[in-house]
Amino acid sequence: MNFKNIHIGVMIEKRVKENQVDIVRICNFLKCSEEEVLQNYSSESIDSELLLKWSKLLQYDFFRIYSQHILLFSASPFSSKETAKTNKSALPQFRKNIYTKEIIDFILDSLRTGEKTKKQILDDYGIPKTTLYKWINKYNNE
């Protein structure tokens, strides 16, 4: 899974094939033509309302892919307490970052292959040190 370069249309098409969803059902649910569905498959990005419909139809959270991208490639860590204190927002504030198994595997693979050191992972991705060490202990024993 490449979280750096996201092509959402390809991912939607894969999910459709995995679930063997009929094109007629897709067109009825999305209220669009077969041609528009095929255009979605070739689109690198799509409107968030349409992505929500795809997520519901295919029972898969496509937004999570973007969340994982933010966790891995944001300029500064979201868990910074200073940022949380100084930036009051009317938007909901989330207490924890959600790391999926794919993200954990991606990070641990970069450590195993020597692509990144523990320090680089901590610095680049803003993961707490204790979290990284828990992952190493847990997933190296499986």
MODELLER restraints for C-alpha pairs under 7 A, 6 or more apart:
rsr = mdl.restraints
at = mdl.atoms
rsr.add(forms.Gaussian(group=physical.xy_distance, feature=features.Distance(at['CA:3:A'], at['CA:65:A']), mean=6.89, stdev=0.5))
rsr.add(forms.Gaussian(group=physical.xy_distance, feature=features.Distance(at['CA:3:A'], at['CA:68:A']), mean=6.83, stdev=0.5))
rsr.add(forms.Gaussian(group=physical.xy_distance, feature=features.Distance(at['CA:3:A'], at['CA:69:A']), mean=5.27, stdev=0.5))
rsr.add(forms.Gaussian(group=physical.xy_distance, feature=features.Distance(at['CA:4:A'], at['CA:69:A']), mean=6.18, stdev=0.5))
rsr.add(forms.Gaussian(group=physical.xy_distance, feature=features.Distance(at['CA:7:A'], at['CA:44:A']), mean=4.38, stdev=0.5))
rsr.add(forms.Gaussian(group=physical.xy_distance, feature=features.Distance(at['CA:7:A'], at['CA:45:A']), mean=6.55, stdev=0.5))
rsr.add(forms.Gaussian(group=physical.xy_distance, feature=features.Distance(at['CA:8:A'], at['CA:44:A']), mean=5.50, stdev=0.5))
rsr.add(forms.Gaussian(group=physical.xy_distance, feature=features.Distance(at['CA:8:A'], at['CA:45:A']), mean=5.72, stdev=0.5))
rsr.add(forms.Gaussian(group=physical.xy_distance, feature=features.Distance(at['CA:9:A'], at['CA:40:A']), mean=5.50, stdev=0.5))
rsr.add(forms.Gaussian(group=physical.xy_distance, feature=features.Distance(at['CA:9:A'], at['CA:41:A']), mean=3.94, stdev=0.5))
rsr.add(forms.Gaussian(group=physical.xy_distance, feature=features.Distance(at['CA:9:A'], at['CA:42:A']), mean=5.41, stdev=0.5))
rsr.add(forms.Gaussian(group=physical.xy_distance, feature=features.Distance(at['CA:9:A'], at['CA:43:A']), mean=5.06, stdev=0.5))
rsr.add(forms.Gaussian(group=physical.xy_distance, feature=features.Distance(at['CA:9:A'], at['CA:44:A']), mean=5.71, stdev=0.5))
rsr.add(forms.Gaussian(group=physical.xy_distance, feature=features.Distance(at['CA:9:A'], at['CA:45:A']), mean=6.85, stdev=0.5))
rsr.add(forms.Gaussian(group=physical.xy_distance, feature=features.Distance(at['CA:10:A'], at['CA:41:A']), mean=5.52, stdev=0.5))
rsr.add(forms.Gaussian(group=physical.xy_distance, feature=features.Distance(at['CA:10:A'], at['CA:42:A']), mean=6.69, stdev=0.5))
rsr.add(forms.Gaussian(group=physical.xy_distance, feature=features.Distance(at['CA:12:A'], at['CA:41:A']), mean=6.61, stdev=0.5))
rsr.add(forms.Gaussian(group=physical.xy_distance, feature=features.Distance(at['CA:13:A'], at['CA:41:A']), mean=5.65, stdev=0.5))
rsr.add(forms.Gaussian(group=physical.xy_distance, feature=features.Distance(at['CA:15:A'], at['CA:58:A']), mean=6.91, stdev=0.5))
rsr.add(forms.Gaussian(group=physical.xy_distance, feature=features.Distance(at['CA:16:A'], at['CA:58:A']), mean=6.91, stdev=0.5))
rsr.add(forms.Gaussian(group=physical.xy_distance, feature=features.Distance(at['CA:23:A'], at['CA:34:A']), mean=6.94, stdev=0.5))
rsr.add(forms.Gaussian(group=physical.xy_distance, feature=features.Distance(at['CA:27:A'], at['CA:33:A']), mean=5.72, stdev=0.5))
rsr.add(forms.Gaussian(group=physical.xy_distance, feature=features.Distance(at['CA:27:A'], at['CA:34:A']), mean=6.27, stdev=0.5))
rsr.add(forms.Gaussian(group=physical.xy_distance, feature=features.Distance(at['CA:30:A'], at['CA:53:A']), mean=6.96, stdev=0.5))
rsr.add(forms.Gaussian(group=physical.xy_distance, feature=features.Distance(at['CA:55:A'], at['CA:61:A']), mean=5.38, stdev=0.5))
rsr.add(forms.Gaussian(group=physical.xy_distance, feature=features.Distance(at['CA:55:A'], at['CA:62:A']), mean=5.95, stdev=0.5))
rsr.add(forms.Gaussian(group=physical.xy_distance, feature=features.Distance(at['CA:71:A'], at['CA:125:A']), mean=6.79, stdev=0.5))
rsr.add(forms.Gaussian(group=physical.xy_distance, feature=features.Distance(at['CA:72:A'], at['CA:125:A']), mean=5.25, stdev=0.5))
rsr.add(forms.Gaussian(group=physical.xy_distance, feature=features.Distance(at['CA:73:A'], at['CA:125:A']), mean=6.82, stdev=0.5))
rsr.add(forms.Gaussian(group=physical.xy_distance, feature=features.Distance(at['CA:77:A'], at['CA:125:A']), mean=6.84, stdev=0.5))
rsr.add(forms.Gaussian(group=physical.xy_distance, feature=features.Distance(at['CA:77:A'], at['CA:126:A']), mean=4.84, stdev=0.5))
rsr.add(forms.Gaussian(group=physical.xy_distance, feature=features.Distance(at['CA:110:A'], at['CA:116:A']), mean=5.58, stdev=0.5))
rsr.add(forms.Gaussian(group=physical.xy_distance, feature=features.Distance(at['CA:111:A'], at['CA:117:A']), mean=5.87, stdev=0.5))
rsr.add(forms.Gaussian(group=physical.xy_distance, feature=features.Distance(at['CA:111:A'], at['CA:118:A']), mean=6.80, stdev=0.5))
rsr.add(forms.Gaussian(group=physical.xy_distance, feature=features.Distance(at['CA:122:A'], at['CA:128:A']), mean=6.70, stdev=0.5))
rsr.add(forms.Gaussian(group=physical.xy_distance, feature=features.Distance(at['CA:122:A'], at['CA:129:A']), mean=6.52, stdev=0.5))
